[in-house]
Amino acid sequence: MYKRIYNSFISESILNLFVFASIIVFFVSNVIGQVEDSIKPNIATGGEGWHDKITIRGYAQLRYNGLFETNPNLGCEQCDRSWGGDGGFFFRRIRIIFFGQVHPRVYFYIQPDFASGTGGVLNYVQIRDAYFDVGLDEKNEFRFRLGQSKVPFGFENLQSSQNRLPLDRNDGLNSAVSNERDIGAFFYWAPDKIRKRFAMLVRDGYKGSGDYGVFGVGIYNGQLANQPELNKDLHKVARITYPFQIGNQIFEPGLQAYTGTYTMHSNRVSSGVNHRIDNTYIDQRAAVSAILYPRPFGFQAEYNIGKGPEFNPMTNTIEEQSLHGGYITLNARLKYKEQFIYPFVRLQHYQGGKKHEQDARSFDVNELEIGIEWLPYPNFEIVAMYTFSERRYEDFQQPQNFQSGSLLRLQFQVNF
């Protein structure tokens, strides 16, 4: 049954949907342009310039993962590189964000990260987001987003790490888009009333995902953020979601899917591994989301199925295989005077490959996390999270690798 639903949901109709949406939006924008006066920038002497509309904000996260650690060989490359091994204090993120509505219909957003790392080198600067939105109507309910930004697949993927409760995103959906971003063109639509609701859910501390539209569709390279395109097959993605107001509660269900082909870089394939000559594999997924915002109690649940490259340790071969996984998080938003406390519990499972890791590493993950986030001040917060983990992750160098253990993880975050 899953295969029938999956195949019908992520067929090539996604591309047709994007083309159709673009034609409709082009028509609507032209009609609006005929009945409205064009919006012109204020160039009068002494008037407000574009530079007066730019805002700067940011946050930084310092972590320590070494308390009560029972297995130093247990780690998660995609989650936190300081987890396991010698550990120590570690800057997970240092973000400074430049953004602004420089024109009534033009918005830009640039976010570098000063805590990126690779090859044993830490804390170098790398672009995370660099995009601009172009509105097609007076309220920007219809808009295009062009550049490098988050791919609209998965609520937790879209949720900012500044707001998310668990320290890392779940393996199941985050393995679809490492670092959550890629470069491409996306179209989003949401009524003005719902755009304000999306903003409120973030602003008032309900752990919202931000505004990625009620409906979103797009095309993107599919090789992940800051990576060159290695094939000419663009990925196609579509998402629909809606935050329903039910009394005092807000419930947001969602569906999303993408399809494309992914080409593994040659340096990600070990010598001796059997693989396709062009290192190109099908990359397809579909997911369902269900979010009850913590007012004061809530939950967050997502699950995805799909197909992609995965290392087979029995044959030393990278093969196209099925994958599945997801999570459920129970949480609460409690207020004491001017302080906020968020207790949470997350249970997650994932079985499948991770296309962006060495040899499309094969995973079987079961994990329980129990934690609490405390905001004594709006500009400072502390997270303590106890993790119980069982992870099988195997590649050519480690064809039999099962690790289990537990540890207490701490994060100190400043918001500015």
Secondary structure, 3 states (H helix, E strand, C coil): CHHHHHHHHCCCHHHHHHHHHHHHHHHHHHHHHHHCCCCCCCCCCCCCCHHHHEEEEEEEEEEEEEECCCCCCCCECCCECCCCCCCCEEEEEEEEEEEEEEECCEEEEEEEEEEEEECCEEEEEEEEEEEEEEECCCCCCEEEEEEEEECCCCHHHHCCCCCCCCCCCCHHHHCCCHHHEEEEEEEEECCHHHHHHHHHHHHCCCCCCCCCCCEEEEEECCCCCCCCCCCCCCEEEEEEECCEEECCEEEEEEEEEEEEEEECCHHHCCCCCECCCCCEEEEEEEEEEEEECCCCEEEEEEEEEEEEEEEECCCCEEEEEEEEEEEEEEEECEEECCEEEEEEEEEEEEEEECCCCHHHCEEEEEEEEEEEEEEEECCEEEEEEEEEEEEEEECCCCCCCEEEEEEEEEEEEEEC
